[in-house]
Amino acid sequence: MAYDAAFGEWVREHFAALGPLEIKRMFGGAGVYAGGGPIFALLDAGEVWLKGDETNIPALEAAGSRQFTYPGKDGELMNLGYWSLPMSAVDDPDEAVEWARGAIDVALRKAAGKKRK
């Protein structure tokens, strides 16, 4: 993963309708949080990756999104539950915000299902 601070600022502007975003560096990339909630997106190499589950993955796939993958230690491709922001939303902040709201809903559901330590 690679994170560019200028790209992070573009993300803040593009998703401004969500309110203030917190972007935290992690593993060379960054995680994106809205309203103090759980992580709903990753930023890596100039791309936004949205959290997905059975509620939004079919629509993301239909819009041309790709699943986030990375090479594992044995060379096998590993998948994460994040999907690329559809290309149509890259130039359309309103559409991007709608996709992000779906990812926030996924993140909130997953966080609610986790047991507290």
C-alpha positions as CSV (number, residue, x, y, z in Angstrom):
1,M,0.0,0.0,0.0
2,A,1.1,3.5,-0.6
3,Y,-0.4,6.8,0.7
4,D,-0.1,10.3,-0.8
5,A,-1.1,13.1,1.5
6,A,-2.3,15.2,-1.5
7,F,-4.6,12.3,-2.5
8,G,-5.9,12.3,1.1
9,E,-6.9,16.0,0.7
10,W,-8.6,15.2,-2.6
11,V,-10.6,12.5,-0.7
12,R,-11.6,14.9,2.0
13,E,-12.9,17.3,-0.6
14,H,-14.6,14.7,-2.8
15,F,-16.4,13.2,0.2
16,A,-17.0,16.5,2.0
17,A,-20.8,15.8,2.2
18,L,-19.9,13.1,4.8
19,G,-18.6,15.7,7.2
20,P,-15.0,15.7,8.6
21,L,-13.0,12.6,7.8
22,E,-10.2,11.2,9.7
23,I,-7.4,9.6,7.7
24,K,-4.9,7.5,9.5
25,R,-1.8,6.0,7.9
26,M,-1.5,2.3,8.1
27,F,0.7,-0.3,6.4
28,G,2.0,2.3,3.9
29,G,-1.6,3.3,2.9
30,A,-4.3,4.9,5.0
31,G,-7.7,4.1,6.6
32,V,-10.6,6.5,6.3
33,Y,-13.1,7.1,9.2
34,A,-16.2,9.3,9.3
35,G,-17.9,10.7,12.3
36,G,-15.7,8.8,14.8
37,G,-17.0,5.5,13.4
38,P,-15.1,2.5,12.2
39,I,-12.9,2.4,9.2
40,F,-15.0,2.4,6.0
41,A,-12.4,2.9,3.3
42,L,-8.7,2.4,2.5
43,L,-6.5,4.7,0.4
44,D,-3.7,3.1,-1.6
45,A,-1.7,4.3,-4.6
46,G,-4.2,6.9,-5.5
47,E,-7.3,4.7,-5.3
48,V,-10.2,4.6,-2.8
49,W,-11.3,1.1,-1.6
50,L,-14.7,0.9,0.0
51,K,-15.7,-1.7,2.6
52,G,-18.0,-4.3,1.2
53,D,-20.4,-7.1,2.2
54,E,-23.3,-8.9,0.7
55,T,-25.4,-5.7,0.8
56,N,-23.2,-3.6,-1.5
57,I,-20.8,-5.9,-3.3
58,P,-23.3,-6.9,-6.1
59,A,-23.8,-3.2,-6.9
60,L,-20.1,-2.5,-6.7
61,E,-19.3,-5.3,-9.1
62,A,-22.1,-4.2,-11.5
63,A,-20.5,-0.7,-11.5
64,G,-17.1,-2.2,-12.5
65,S,-15.4,-2.2,-9.0
66,R,-12.5,-4.6,-8.3
67,Q,-11.8,-6.3,-5.0
68,F,-8.6,-5.2,-3.2
69,T,-6.0,-7.9,-3.4
70,Y,-2.4,-8.2,-2.4
71,P,0.3,-10.9,-2.8
72,G,0.7,-13.2,0.2
73,K,4.0,-14.6,1.4
74,D,3.6,-17.7,-0.8
75,G,2.7,-15.6,-3.8
76,E,-1.0,-16.4,-3.6
77,L,-3.3,-13.5,-4.0
78,M,-5.0,-12.5,-0.8
79,N,-8.4,-10.7,-0.8
80,L,-9.6,-8.0,1.6
81,G,-13.3,-7.0,2.0
82,Y,-12.7,-3.7,0.2
83,W,-13.8,-2.7,-3.4
84,S,-12.6,0.1,-5.6
85,L,-14.6,3.2,-5.9
86,P,-16.5,2.9,-9.3
87,M,-14.9,5.0,-12.0
88,S,-18.1,6.9,-12.6
89,A,-17.9,8.2,-9.0
90,V,-14.3,9.4,-9.3
91,D,-15.6,12.5,-11.1
92,D,-18.9,12.7,-9.3
93,P,-18.7,13.6,-5.6
94,D,-22.5,13.0,-5.1
95,E,-22.2,9.5,-6.5
96,A,-19.0,8.9,-4.5
97,V,-20.7,9.9,-1.3
98,E,-23.6,7.5,-1.9
99,W,-21.1,4.6,-2.4
100,A,-19.3,5.8,0.8
101,R,-22.5,5.8,2.8
102,G,-23.0,2.2,1.8
103,A,-19.5,1.3,2.9
104,I,-20.1,3.2,6.2
105,D,-23.2,1.1,6.8
106,V,-21.2,-2.1,6.2
107,A,-18.5,-0.9,8.6
108,L,-21.1,0.0,11.3
109,R,-22.8,-3.4,11.0
110,K,-19.5,-5.3,11.2
111,A,-18.4,-3.3,14.2
112,A,-21.7,-3.9,16.0
113,G,-21.3,-7.6,15.4
114,K,-17.8,-7.8,17.0
115,K,-17.6,-8.8,20.7
116,R,-15.9,-6.3,23.0
117,K,-12.7,-7.4,24.7
